[in-house]
Amino acid sequence: MTALVTPMRDGAVDYAGLEALVERQIAEGINGLVAVGTTGESPTLSHQEHNDVIHAVAKTAAGRVPVVAGAGSNSTSEAVSLTKEADADAGVSGILQVAPYYNKPSQEGLFRHFSAIAEATEKPIILYSIPGRCGIEIGVDVCARLYEKHPHVCGIKEAGGTPERVSELRQVLGDDYLITSGDDSQTLPFISCGAQGVISVASNRVVGDLVAMVDAALAGKSAEAEALHRKYYALFKVLFIEPNPVPVKLAMHRAGIIASPEVRLPLCEMSQGNVARLYAILDMLGL
């Protein structure tokens, strides 16, 4: 699945550009879309924009691929409210819930936070553990407690973990629990330990080959999967030399996929040195 960027122009969301982006993703074979995650600049969208972007993605996708709505917050009441809004959209297939950031709750606090959200929707919930941004990790025990109490809290986007943690998640949660990589460069090692795919930043720019890489890995075609991983590894890394989604938006704008690389403060344009590094990798790949 692609963690979609939110195209912007002159300070406003570019809804026409967003709809075109969804159409391109589907045409090139993506398996699903995540709207208003970190890559979609959820921290700086207004509540109205947040809901409007989710609705625009779901309406444009029109059931052709699943749409997962980012609805997380470090305020439980706000996360519940965003979840209810997303739940009301018939085109939304599931909800992505990031660990509460900055206030760093205990593991018991995490369990209660996600439980309150689970009670607000019957749609599948994918937890999002990204310690590098949130300062805390969603513990395996918390995932297991939630899955037992709320069976629709049935997956996790694992960003910042290790293959060992993926192995532990699979061992404890069983075969039906969805585990996805949240880091393109970790997709193959995670799949080797039981993950089923990736919620990808890089697939905003390259769709078909990344779908092929995951398909090959899941089918046991390790040589084919590794060849694609090695081809795009430099891209996976260079897209994070500055805060996401700044580099990927610039890469997309350079290719004419979006009309502007604009991001909102406190994000800003890349330094010229890093632009040169990004462009060198894109040129190497013919992108």
Backbone as CSV, one residue per row, in Angstrom:
resi,resn,N_x,N_y,N_z,CA_x,CA_y,CA_z,C_x,C_y,C_z
1,MET,0.849,-1.188,0.000,0.000,0.000,0.000,0.884,1.237,0.000
2,THR,0.401,2.281,-0.628,1.147,3.544,-0.653,0.654,4.474,0.442
3,ALA,1.590,5.001,1.215,1.294,6.083,2.152,1.286,7.370,1.341
4,LEU,0.126,7.786,0.894,0.011,8.866,-0.080,0.496,10.209,0.463
5,VAL,1.193,10.952,-0.388,1.441,12.362,-0.101,0.123,13.117,-0.294
6,THR,0.048,14.296,0.292,-1.075,15.205,0.060,-0.567,16.353,-0.808
7,PRO,-0.888,16.370,-2.095,-0.401,17.461,-2.956,-0.948,18.808,-2.492
8,MET,-0.104,19.839,-2.569,-0.495,21.188,-2.153,-0.040,22.207,-3.187
9,ARG,-0.808,23.295,-3.294,-0.438,24.429,-4.146,-0.904,25.703,-3.480
10,ASP,0.026,26.665,-3.358,-0.294,27.991,-2.807,-0.975,27.903,-1.452
11,GLY,-0.491,26.985,-0.627,-0.983,26.884,0.742,-2.215,26.033,0.928
12,ALA,-2.823,25.548,-0.148,-4.056,24.780,-0.057,-3.839,23.371,-0.603
13,VAL,-4.673,22.448,-0.158,-4.634,21.101,-0.707,-5.047,21.136,-2.174
14,ASP,-4.282,20.464,-3.004,-4.558,20.372,-4.443,-5.401,19.112,-4.676
15,TYR,-6.724,19.266,-4.593,-7.597,18.096,-4.679,-7.594,17.477,-6.080
16,ALA,-7.481,18.294,-7.103,-7.385,17.740,-8.459,-6.118,16.908,-8.600
17,GLY,-5.032,17.421,-8.048,-3.781,16.678,-8.077,-3.864,15.395,-7.272
18,LEU,-4.585,15.433,-6.155,-4.762,14.243,-5.326,-5.543,13.169,-6.078
19,GLU,-6.609,13.577,-6.744,-7.409,12.615,-7.504,-6.582,11.995,-8.634
20,ALA,-5.768,12.805,-9.299,-4.910,12.287,-10.371,-3.882,11.304,-9.810
21,LEU,-3.382,11.606,-8.621,-2.405,10.724,-7.984,-3.034,9.371,-7.661
22,VAL,-4.255,9.385,-7.133,-4.956,8.132,-6.841,-5.151,7.324,-8.120
23,GLU,-5.580,7.990,-9.187,-5.773,7.284,-10.460,-4.463,6.669,-10.959
24,ARG,-3.360,7.400,-10.844,-2.069,6.872,-11.277,-1.680,5.644,-10.455
25,GLN,-1.867,5.716,-9.152,-1.531,4.586,-8.283,-2.300,3.338,-8.677
26,ILE,-3.579,3.499,-8.900,-4.410,2.349,-9.242,-4.041,1.810,-10.618
27,ALA,-3.817,2.690,-11.569,-3.455,2.265,-12.922,-2.151,1.479,-12.942
28,GLU,-1.236,1.815,-12.024,0.071,1.150,-12.010,0.106,-0.054,-11.083
29,GLY,-1.049,-0.424,-10.501,-1.145,-1.720,-9.840,-1.013,-1.751,-8.338
30,ILE,-1.194,-0.621,-7.666,-1.070,-0.623,-6.214,-2.167,-1.488,-5.597
31,ASN,-1.886,-2.060,-4.425,-2.854,-2.936,-3.756,-3.750,-2.205,-2.769
32,GLY,-3.360,-0.998,-2.366,-4.152,-0.235,-1.412,-3.529,1.116,-1.170
33,LEU,-4.291,2.014,-0.573,-3.846,3.392,-0.342,-4.087,3.792,1.111
34,VAL,-3.132,4.514,1.671,-3.279,5.063,3.017,-3.334,6.577,2.893
35,ALA,-4.435,7.156,3.322,-4.633,8.607,3.237,-4.367,9.258,4.591
36,VAL,-3.666,10.369,4.570,-3.419,11.213,5.744,-2.671,10.463,6.846
37,GLY,-1.599,9.780,6.444,-0.624,9.323,7.417,0.440,10.397,7.589
38,THR,1.573,10.008,8.131,2.677,10.966,8.267,3.075,11.532,6.908
39,THR,3.147,10.660,5.900,3.528,11.087,4.554,2.512,12.056,3.973
40,GLY,1.263,11.949,4.412,0.211,12.866,3.971,0.158,14.153,4.757
41,GLU,1.172,14.392,5.591,1.301,15.621,6.392,0.113,15.827,7.335
42,SER,-0.290,14.751,7.974,-1.409,14.837,8.915,-1.220,15.883,10.011
43,PRO,0.004,16.133,10.515,0.124,17.106,11.602,-0.270,18.533,11.228
44,THR,-0.187,18.877,9.938,-0.454,20.269,9.566,-1.713,20.453,8.735
45,LEU,-2.480,19.386,8.548,-3.794,19.547,7.933,-4.806,19.964,8.999
46,SER,-5.714,20.860,8.650,-6.818,21.177,9.557,-7.726,19.950,9.667
47,HIS,-8.582,19.937,10.672,-9.516,18.816,10.804,-10.389,18.684,9.559
48,GLN,-10.827,19.807,9.019,-11.662,19.757,7.817,-10.881,19.189,6.640
49,GLU,-9.644,19.657,6.457,-8.811,19.133,5.381,-8.560,17.640,5.580
50,HIS,-8.289,17.253,6.806,-8.039,15.848,7.131,-9.186,14.975,6.621
51,ASN,-10.394,15.350,6.989,-11.569,14.577,6.578,-11.814,14.677,5.072
52,ASP,-11.587,15.859,4.509,-11.821,16.051,3.077,-10.844,15.237,2.227
53,VAL,-9.591,15.158,2.661,-8.599,14.380,1.913,-8.962,12.901,1.945
54,ILE,-9.326,12.398,3.108,-9.738,10.994,3.201,-10.917,10.728,2.273
55,HIS,-11.904,11.613,2.311,-13.090,11.425,1.470,-12.725,11.476,-0.014
56,ALA,-11.839,12.406,-0.393,-11.450,12.523,-1.800,-10.740,11.267,-2.284
57,VAL,-9.856,10.706,-1.445,-9.150,9.482,-1.827,-10.130,8.323,-1.949
58,ALA,-11.016,8.190,-0.971,-11.985,7.089,-0.986,-12.944,7.204,-2.171
59,LYS,-13.406,8.427,-2.428,-14.345,8.638,-3.537,-13.679,8.332,-4.872
60,THR,-12.436,8.758,-5.044,-11.737,8.527,-6.307,-11.406,7.050,-6.488
61,ALA,-10.981,6.406,-5.402,-10.675,4.968,-5.488,-11.916,4.157,-5.815
62,ALA,-13.047,4.581,-5.290,-14.357,3.988,-5.637,-14.377,2.466,-5.518
63,GLY,-13.740,1.963,-4.459,-13.775,0.538,-4.207,-12.823,-0.299,-5.023
64,ARG,-12.034,0.314,-5.894,-11.117,-0.466,-6.724,-9.942,-1.016,-5.922
65,VAL,-9.526,-0.292,-4.892,-8.524,-0.779,-3.945,-8.966,-0.338,-2.553
66,PRO,-8.531,-1.032,-1.517,-8.861,-0.597,-0.161,-8.215,0.752,0.158
67,VAL,-8.929,1.560,0.922,-8.410,2.836,1.412,-8.381,2.785,2.930
68,VAL,-7.208,3.008,3.489,-7.020,3.054,4.939,-6.846,4.515,5.333
69,ALA,-7.611,4.951,6.321,-7.604,6.352,6.737,-6.741,6.545,7.974
70,GLY,-5.768,7.437,7.889,-5.028,7.834,9.076,-5.936,8.638,9.993
71,ALA,-6.042,8.215,11.250,-6.952,8.891,12.180,-6.359,8.967,13.576
72,GLY,-5.033,8.998,13.655,-4.369,8.973,14.949,-4.157,10.343,15.544
73,SER,-3.909,10.358,16.826,-3.610,11.590,17.558,-2.983,11.216,18.894
74,ASN,-2.318,12.185,19.520,-1.849,11.949,20.880,-2.896,12.352,21.915
75,SER,-4.061,12.739,21.458,-5.235,12.963,22.306,-6.246,11.876,21.981
76,THR,-6.612,11.086,22.969,-7.527,9.982,22.712,-8.869,10.479,22.190
77,SER,-9.385,11.546,22.768,-10.686,12.053,22.312,-10.615,12.521,20.869
78,GLU,-9.498,13.149,20.481,-9.354,13.579,19.100,-9.245,12.383,18.165
79,ALA,-8.493,11.364,18.561,-8.361,10.164,17.737,-9.709,9.470,17.573
80,VAL,-10.501,9.439,18.632,-11.841,8.844,18.543,-12.700,9.643,17.566
81,SER,-12.628,10.964,17.656,-13.414,11.815,16.762,-13.007,11.609,15.302
82,LEU,-11.713,11.607,15.024,-11.232,11.394,13.664,-11.616,10.008,13.149
83,THR,-11.581,9.034,14.032,-11.956,7.670,13.663,-13.428,7.591,13.292
84,LYS,-14.277,8.243,14.075,-15.710,8.241,13.771,-15.982,8.911,12.430
85,GLU,-15.265,9.982,12.144,-15.434,10.656,10.848,-15.041,9.722,9.706
86,ALA,-13.896,9.042,9.861,-13.439,8.123,8.816,-14.382,6.928,8.696
87,ASP,-14.868,6.454,9.827,-15.767,5.313,9.835,-17.055,5.606,9.061
88,ALA,-17.475,6.857,9.109,-18.726,7.244,8.444,-18.599,7.274,6.933
89,ASP,-17.376,7.250,6.419,-17.157,7.276,4.971,-17.214,5.849,4.435
90,ALA,-18.207,5.584,3.602,-18.411,4.223,3.100,-17.219,3.712,2.293
91,GLY,-16.403,4.618,1.759,-15.277,4.197,0.948,-14.032,3.830,1.725
92,VAL,-14.061,4.020,3.042,-12.910,3.700,3.884,-12.993,2.248,4.334
93,SER,-11.916,1.491,4.107,-11.889,0.069,4.442,-11.301,-0.204,5.816
94,GLY,-10.429,0.678,6.291,-9.762,0.460,7.567,-9.197,1.751,8.105
95,ILE,-8.676,1.673,9.330,-8.175,2.838,10.052,-6.732,2.588,10.463
96,LEU,-5.870,3.589,10.289,-4.484,3.528,10.759,-4.361,4.382,12.012
97,GLN,-3.821,3.795,13.082,-3.710,4.487,14.358,-2.271,4.499,14.844
98,VAL,-1.666,5.675,14.808,-0.296,5.844,15.256,-0.235,5.883,16.785
99,ALA,0.892,5.483,17.329,1.098,5.596,18.769,1.062,7.068,19.172
100,PRO,0.458,7.382,20.307,0.447,8.778,20.757,1.869,9.311,20.916
101,TYR,2.104,10.463,20.335,3.428,11.064,20.287,3.551,12.157,21.353
102,TYR,4.746,12.435,21.746,5.128,13.506,22.666,4.752,13.246,24.114
103,ASN,3.505,12.877,24.402,3.158,12.677,25.811,3.608,11.316,26.352
104,LYS,4.057,10.390,25.485,4.733,9.155,25.874,3.994,8.386,26.971
105,PRO,2.800,7.888,26.678,2.062,7.127,27.684,2.748,5.796,28.001
106,SER,2.360,5.204,29.127,2.821,3.864,29.476,2.173,2.848,28.550
107,GLN,2.618,1.603,28.636,2.012,0.557,27.827,0.545,0.349,28.201
108,GLU,0.220,0.505,29.490,-1.175,0.423,29.893,-1.979,1.572,29.299
109,GLY,-1.365,2.768,29.268,-2.028,3.904,28.640,-2.278,3.663,27.159
110,LEU,-1.302,3.052,26.483,-1.482,2.706,25.069,-2.656,1.746,24.893
111,PHE,-2.723,0.738,25.744,-3.813,-0.227,25.646,-5.169,0.461,25.807
112,ARG,-5.290,1.339,26.773,-6.562,2.019,26.998,-6.884,2.993,25.859
113,HIS,-5.853,3.669,25.357,-6.029,4.599,24.232,-6.605,3.862,23.017
114,PHE,-5.950,2.781,22.615,-6.404,2.057,21.428,-7.720,1.332,21.673
115,SER,-7.966,0.924,22.902,-9.248,0.293,23.220,-10.393,1.272,23.029
116,ALA,-10.193,2.517,23.488,-11.243,3.532,23.314,-11.526,3.763,21.839
117,ILE,-10.478,3.774,21.027,-10.651,3.960,19.579,-11.362,2.758,18.973
118,ALA,-10.983,1.551,19.404,-11.600,0.342,18.863,-13.096,0.306,19.127
119,GLU,-13.514,0.910,20.233,-14.929,0.927,20.567,-15.715,1.927,19.712
120,ALA,-15.003,2.751,18.954,-15.651,3.772,18.123,-15.860,3.315,16.686
121,THR,-15.360,2.134,16.330,-15.494,1.652,14.947,-15.471,0.138,14.920
122,GLU,-16.099,-0.431,13.898,-16.009,-1.867,13.663,-15.080,-2.177,12.492
123,LYS,-14.555,-1.125,11.869,-13.644,-1.344,10.745,-12.286,-1.814,11.254
124,PRO,-11.556,-2.561,10.431,-10.235,-3.027,10.851,-9.318,-1.862,11.212
125,ILE,-8.541,-2.036,12.267,-7.587,-1.034,12.720,-6.180,-1.598,12.581
126,ILE,-5.310,-0.822,11.938,-3.883,-1.135,11.853,-3.157,-0.187,12.797
127,LEU,-2.470,-0.739,13.777,-1.647,0.072,14.662,-0.403,0.534,13.900
128,TYR,0.184,1.626,14.354,1.363,2.187,13.683,2.411,2.488,14.748
129,SER,3.430,1.640,14.794,4.503,1.789,15.781,5.721,2.397,15.101
130,ILE,6.064,3.624,15.498,7.203,4.326,14.901,7.925,5.097,16.008
131,PRO,8.751,4.389,16.776,9.396,5.005,17.940,10.227,6.239,17.618
132,GLY,10.805,6.292,16.417,11.643,7.434,16.061,10.881,8.738,16.032
133,ARG,9.582,8.697,15.737,8.767,9.902,15.720,7.957,10.068,17.006
134,CYS,7.578,8.962,17.615,6.653,9.030,18.754,7.347,8.926,20.109
135,GLY,8.571,8.399,20.112,9.286,8.274,21.376,8.913,7.036,22.166
136,ILE,7.947,6.252,21.688,7.545,5.020,22.355,7.261,3.953,21.305
137,GLU,7.342,2.700,21.743,7.032,1.558,20.887,5.752,0.913,21.392
138,ILE,4.913,0.470,20.489,3.725,-0.293,20.883,4.185,-1.716,21.173
139,GLY,4.131,-2.116,22.431,4.653,-3.411,22.828,3.891,-4.578,22.235
140,VAL,4.576,-5.692,22.056,3.941,-6.896,21.521,2.799,-7.343,22.438
141,ASP,3.003,-7.224,23.739,1.949,-7.609,24.680,0.702,-6.746,24.501
142,VAL,0.892,-5.447,24.228,-0.252,-4.565,23.988,-0.987,-4.985,22.718
143,CYS,-0.242,-5.300,21.670,-0.871,-5.781,20.429,-1.704,-7.029,20.710
144,ALA,-1.151,-7.949,21.496,-1.843,-9.200,21.787,-3.095,-8.952,22.628
145,ARG,-2.998,-8.089,23.641,-4.167,-7.783,24.477,-5.274,-7.137,23.654
146,LEU,-4.887,-6.221,22.787,-5.884,-5.553,21.941,-6.543,-6.538,20.986
147,TYR,-5.750,-7.394,20.380,-6.268,-8.361,19.412,-7.237,-9.337,20.082
148,GLU,-6.944,-9.681,21.326,-7.821,-10.584,22.062,-9.134,-9.896,22.436
149,LYS,-9.048,-8.652,22.902,-10.250,-7.933,23.340,-11.028,-7.357,22.172
150,HIS,-10.316,-6.881,21.155,-10.936,-6.242,19.988,-10.354,-6.894,18.732
151,PRO,-10.941,-7.979,18.241,-10.351,-8.710,17.109,-10.167,-7.886,15.843
152,HIS,-10.854,-6.736,15.748,-10.670,-5.907,14.552,-9.445,-5.001,14.669
153,VAL,-8.771,-4.987,15.821,-7.447,-4.349,15.913,-6.462,-5.429,15.478
154,CYS,-6.346,-5.579,14.173,-5.845,-6.839,13.605,-4.564,-6.698,12.803
155,GLY,-3.824,-5.620,13.005,-2.587,-5.479,12.255,-1.713,-4.368,12.789
156,ILE,-0.498,-4.295,12.246,0.450,-3.259,12.672,1.337,-2.852,11.498
157,LYS,1.584,-1.572,11.415,2.620,-1.023,10.535,3.855,-0.848,11.399
158,GLU,4.875,-1.624,11.118,6.069,-1.671,11.957,7.171,-0.820,11.333
159,ALA,7.454,0.313,11.957,8.459,1.245,11.437,9.465,1.559,12.536
160,GLY,10.646,1.080,12.371,11.664,1.349,13.369,12.027,0.139,14.190
161,GLY,11.354,-0.972,13.914,11.651,-2.201,14.622,12.772,-2.975,13.953
162,THR,12.806,-4.255,14.221,13.830,-5.139,13.683,13.163,-6.413,13.176
163,PRO,13.855,-7.184,12.344,13.298,-8.477,11.956,12.962,-9.349,13.160
164,GLU,13.757,-9.239,14.226,13.464,-10.017,15.435,12.107,-9.649,16.016
165,ARG,11.779,-8.357,16.012,10.469,-7.946,16.522,9.351,-8.471,15.630
166,VAL,9.557,-8.474,14.329,8.564,-9.042,13.425,8.366,-10.524,13.735
167,SER,9.448,-11.224,13.983,9.349,-12.642,14.341,8.542,-12.821,15.620
168,GLU,8.787,-11.960,16.601,8.051,-12.051,17.866,6.575,-11.743,17.665
169,LEU,6.279,-10.701,16.889,4.881,-10.374,16.601,4.170,-11.555,15.945
170,ARG,4.816,-12.160,14.949,4.194,-13.281,14.251,4.015,-14.468,15.191
171,GLN,5.012,-14.724,16.030,4.933,-15.854,16.954,3.791,-15.674,17.944
172,VAL,3.640,-14.469,18.461,2.644,-14.213,19.504,1.250,-14.009,18.923
173,LEU,1.156,-13.294,17.788,-0.150,-12.912,17.252,-0.744,-13.937,16.293
174,GLY,0.061,-14.840,15.762,-0.460,-15.864,14.864,-0.467,-15.445,13.412
175,ASP,-0.910,-16.344,12.552,-0.788,-16.163,11.110,-1.782,-15.167,10.527
176,ASP,-2.904,-14.929,11.199,-3.941,-14.063,10.628,-3.710,-12.579,10.900
177,TYR,-2.796,-12.261,11.790,-2.526,-10.864,12.142,-1.700,-10.217,11.039
178,LEU,-2.112,-9.031,10.588,-1.428,-8.344,9.498,-0.198,-7.602,10.011
179,ILE,0.941,-7.900,9.444,2.174,-7.174,9.767,2.717,-6.589,8.472
180,THR,2.894,-5.274,8.449,3.489,-4.615,7.293,4.709,-3.820,7.729
181,SER,5.663,-3.722,6.852,6.809,-2.852,7.089,6.386,-1.400,6.920
182,GLY,6.939,-0.527,7.741,6.729,0.900,7.578,7.956,1.595,7.029
183,ASP,8.917,0.812,6.579,10.192,1.337,6.090,10.555,0.550,4.834
184,ASP,10.618,1.230,3.688,10.878,0.541,2.427,12.146,-0.304,2.465
185,SER,13.183,0.180,3.113,14.445,-0.551,3.109,14.394,-1.821,3.960
186,GLN,13.371,-1.946,4.805,13.224,-3.119,5.664,12.208,-4.119,5.128
187,THR,11.598,-3.834,3.992,10.509,-4.679,3.515,10.937,-6.132,3.339
188,LEU,12.037,-6.377,2.638,12.437,-7.763,2.382,12.815,-8.505,3.653
189,PRO,13.675,-7.948,4.534,13.958,-8.700,5.760,12.721,-8.935,6.612
190,PHE,11.804,-7.984,6.632,10.584,-8.179,7.410,9.723,-9.294,6.823
191,ILE,9.598,-9.329,5.492,8.808,-10.393,4.864,9.430,-11.755,5.159
192,SER,10.749,-11.818,5.189,11.408,-13.093,5.469,11.096,-13.604,6.865
193,CYS,10.647,-12.691,7.749,10.315,-13.070,9.120,8.812,-13.122,9.369
194,GLY,8.004,-12.943,8.313,6.577,-13.118,8.477,5.700,-11.938,8.145
195,ALA,6.280,-10.800,7.767,5.454,-9.666,7.344,4.820,-9.968,5.988
196,GLN,3.729,-9.255,5.692,2.999,-9.523,4.451,3.095,-8.397,3.431
197,GLY,3.927,-7.384,3.688,4.036,-6.301,2.718,4.578,-5.051,3.353
198,VAL,4.253,-3.915,2.737,4.798,-2.631,3.177,3.761,-1.538,2.958
199,ILE,3.715,-0.595,3.876,3.035,0.680,3.633,4.144,1.642,3.246
200,SER,4.212,1.964,1.969,5.423,2.483,1.343,5.371,3.980,1.069
201,VAL,6.509,4.633,1.269,6.717,6.015,0.825,7.209,6.023,-0.615
202,ALA,8.166,5.140,-0.917,8.792,5.130,-2.242,7.797,4.847,-3.359
203,SER,6.716,4.132,-3.055,5.749,3.805,-4.104,4.914,5.001,-4.523
204,ASN,5.048,6.138,-3.853,4.491,7.370,-4.413,5.143,7.684,-5.753
205,ARG,6.423,7.295,-5.885,7.172,7.572,-7.115,7.262,6.351,-8.026
206,VAL,7.506,5.170,-7.448,7.690,3.941,-8.220,6.670,2.925,-7.715
207,VAL,5.687,2.613,-8.532,4.619,1.711,-8.089,4.872,0.277,-8.567
208,GLY,4.906,0.083,-9.863,4.917,-1.261,-10.413,6.041,-2.140,-9.913
209,ASP,7.266,-1.617,-9.880,8.400,-2.432,-9.450,8.336,-2.766,-7.960
210,LEU,7.777,-1.872,-7.150,7.697,-2.176,-5.719,6.600,-3.196,-5.444
211,VAL,5.505,-3.122,-6.182,4.485,-4.174,-6.085,5.092,-5.507,-6.512
212,ALA,5.860,-5.489,-7.591,6.504,-6.711,-8.084,7.489,-7.263,-7.064
213,MET,8.227,-6.378,-6.380,9.186,-6.817,-5.370,8.481,-7.553,-4.237
214,VAL,7.389,-6.968,-3.743,6.643,-7.596,-2.651,6.012,-8.902,-3.111
215,ASP,5.408,-8.887,-4.297,4.793,-10.110,-4.824,5.819,-11.231,-4.937
216,ALA,7.006,-10.891,-5.438,8.054,-11.902,-5.592,8.499,-12.439,-4.238
217,ALA,8.663,-11.539,-3.273,9.094,-11.969,-1.942,8.065,-12.889,-1.307
218,LEU,6.785,-12.540,-1.435,5.733,-13.353,-0.839,5.578,-14.690,-1.552
219,ALA,5.965,-14.735,-2.818,5.882,-15.983,-3.592,7.133,-16.840,-3.451
220,GLY,8.097,-16.387,-2.648,9.311,-17.150,-2.459,10.326,-17.006,-3.570
221,LYS,10.129,-16.029,-4.446,11.071,-15.779,-5.543,12.139,-14.803,-5.050
222,SER,13.021,-15.320,-4.218,13.950,-14.462,-3.479,14.929,-13.726,-4.386
223,ALA,15.406,-14.356,-5.427,16.378,-13.695,-6.308,15.740,-12.513,-7.017
224,GLU,14.506,-12.694,-7.492,13.793,-11.613,-8.173,13.513,-10.464,-7.207
225,ALA,13.080,-10.799,-6.008,12.784,-9.769,-5.011,14.050,-9.023,-4.611
226,GLU,15.134,-9.756,-4.413,16.380,-9.113,-4.000,16.920,-8.195,-5.091
227,ALA,16.775,-8.580,-6.335,17.256,-7.740,-7.435,16.537,-6.393,-7.440
228,LEU,15.238,-6.396,-7.210,14.489,-5.141,-7.164,14.834,-4.342,-5.913
229,HIS,15.006,-5.026,-4.803,15.420,-4.345,-3.571,16.761,-3.640,-3.773
230,ARG,17.710,-4.340,-4.364,19.034,-3.753,-4.578,18.976,-2.601,-5.571
231,LYS,18.119,-2.741,-6.582,17.973,-1.660,-7.567,17.509,-0.374,-6.902
232,TYR,16.542,-0.491,-5.990,15.913,0.707,-5.426,16.388,1.051,-4.021
233,TYR,17.369,0.313,-3.503,17.802,0.566,-2.127,18.288,2.003,-1.934
234,ALA,19.064,2.511,-2.882,19.558,3.892,-2.756,18.398,4.882,-2.727
235,LEU,17.338,4.611,-3.483,16.159,5.480,-3.450,15.484,5.410,-2.079
236,PHE,15.341,4.178,-1.562,14.718,4.025,-0.247,15.418,4.898,0.794
237,LYS,16.733,4.951,0.717,17.499,5.700,1.722,17.485,7.203,1.458
238,VAL,17.619,7.611,0.192,17.726,9.046,-0.099,16.403,9.762,0.143
239,LEU,15.296,9.050,0.116,13.999,9.686,0.378,13.842,10.101,1.840
240,PHE,14.839,9.754,2.662,14.775,10.130,4.081,15.995,10.929,4.532
241,ILE,16.712,11.539,3.562,17.840,12.381,3.970,17.351,13.683,4.588
242,GLU,16.111,14.048,4.326,15.438,15.133,5.036,14.051,14.638,5.412
243,PRO,13.349,15.331,6.282,12.097,14.781,6.804,11.085,14.434,5.712
244,ASN,10.526,13.250,5.830,9.440,12.798,4.960,8.214,13.699,5.187
245,PRO,7.525,14.134,4.104,7.625,13.730,2.701,8.362,14.729,1.810
246,VAL,9.274,15.520,2.363,9.915,16.558,1.555,10.638,15.962,0.342
247,PRO,11.518,14.958,0.514,12.226,14.439,-0.668,11.312,13.754,-1.675
248,VAL,10.343,12.968,-1.204,9.505,12.246,-2.162,8.609,13.209,-2.944
249,LYS,8.153,14.290,-2.305,7.371,15.275,-3.055,8.213,15.939,-4.140
250,LEU,9.465,16.224,-3.824,10.331,16.828,-4.833,10.575,15.854,-5.980
251,ALA,10.790,14.577,-5.651,10.994,13.568,-6.693,9.756,13.442,-7.579
252,MET,8.591,13.519,-6.984,7.345,13.422,-7.756,7.131,14.653,-8.614
253,HIS,7.438,15.820,-8.058,7.285,17.056,-8.831,8.237,17.067,-10.018
254,ARG,9.451,16.615,-9.814,10.440,16.580,-10.893,9.954,15.712,-12.056
255,ALA,9.183,14.670,-11.721,8.669,13.764,-12.761,7.323,14.205,-13.309
256,GLY,6.784,15.312,-12.803,5.505,15.798,-13.283,4.303,15.058,-12.710
257,ILE,4.504,14.306,-11.641,3.413,13.539,-11.041,2.520,14.441,-10.202
258,ILE,3.120,15.419,-9.530,2.363,16.441,-8.811,2.831,17.805,-9.297
259,ALA,1.952,18.793,-9.163,2.231,20.104,-9.755,3.219,20.927,-8.947
260,SER,3.373,20.612,-7.667,4.250,21.394,-6.806,4.835,20.496,-5.728
261,PRO,6.090,20.753,-5.302,6.671,19.986,-4.204,6.350,20.597,-2.832
262,GLU,5.407,21.518,-2.800,5.130,22.313,-1.609,4.792,21.446,-0.395
263,VAL,5.367,21.831,0.740,5.025,21.261,2.046,4.699,22.413,2.983
264,ARG,4.125,22.084,4.132,3.755,23.119,5.089,4.754,23.189,6.235
265,LEU,4.980,24.416,6.694,5.799,24.602,7.873,5.200,23.833,9.046
266,PRO,6.077,23.250,9.895,7.512,23.499,9.991,8.386,22.738,8.997
267,LEU,7.805,21.934,8.110,8.612,21.378,7.023,8.931,22.484,6.028
268,CYS,10.047,22.326,5.329,10.436,23.328,4.330,11.202,22.642,3.217
269,GLU,11.572,23.409,2.182,12.265,22.837,1.031,13.630,22.276,1.448
270,MET,14.139,21.365,0.628,15.418,20.720,0.908,16.587,21.673,0.681
271,SER,17.690,21.401,1.385,18.927,22.127,1.125,19.429,21.769,-0.263
272,GLN,20.176,22.686,-0.873,20.658,22.450,-2.233,21.576,21.238,-2.313
273,GLY,22.378,21.025,-1.284,23.260,19.859,-1.287,22.485,18.558,-1.313
274,ASN,21.407,18.499,-0.542,20.600,17.282,-0.518,19.748,17.136,-1.774
275,VAL,19.351,18.259,-2.368,18.665,18.183,-3.664,19.574,17.511,-4.686
276,ALA,20.830,17.898,-4.688,21.788,17.303,-5.630,21.934,15.808,-5.380
277,ARG,21.974,15.401,-4.118,22.071,13.970,-3.786,20.834,13.217,-4.264
278,LEU,19.668,13.800,-4.036,18.422,13.172,-4.483,18.388,13.035,-5.995
279,TYR,18.702,14.112,-6.683,18.656,14.083,-8.148,19.663,13.097,-8.737
280,ALA,20.798,12.932,-8.084,21.804,11.978,-8.585,21.253,10.556,-8.550
281,ILE,20.537,10.215,-7.466,19.939,8.877,-7.371,18.824,8.713,-8.384
282,LEU,17.984,9.744,-8.520,16.895,9.674,-9.501,17.448,9.515,-10.915
283,ASP,18.514,10.252,-11.228,19.124,10.145,-12.557,19.693,8.746,-12.774
284,MET,20.330,8.203,-11.739,20.911,6.854,-11.832,19.837,5.820,-12.168
285,LEU,18.635,6.033,-11.622,17.541,5.093,-11.832,16.670,5.433,-13.046
286,GLY,17.007,6.524,-13.737,16.201,6.937,-14.871,14.850,7.485,-14.469
287,LEU,14.803,8.101,-13.272,13.554,8.644,-12.746,13.558,10.162,-12.775
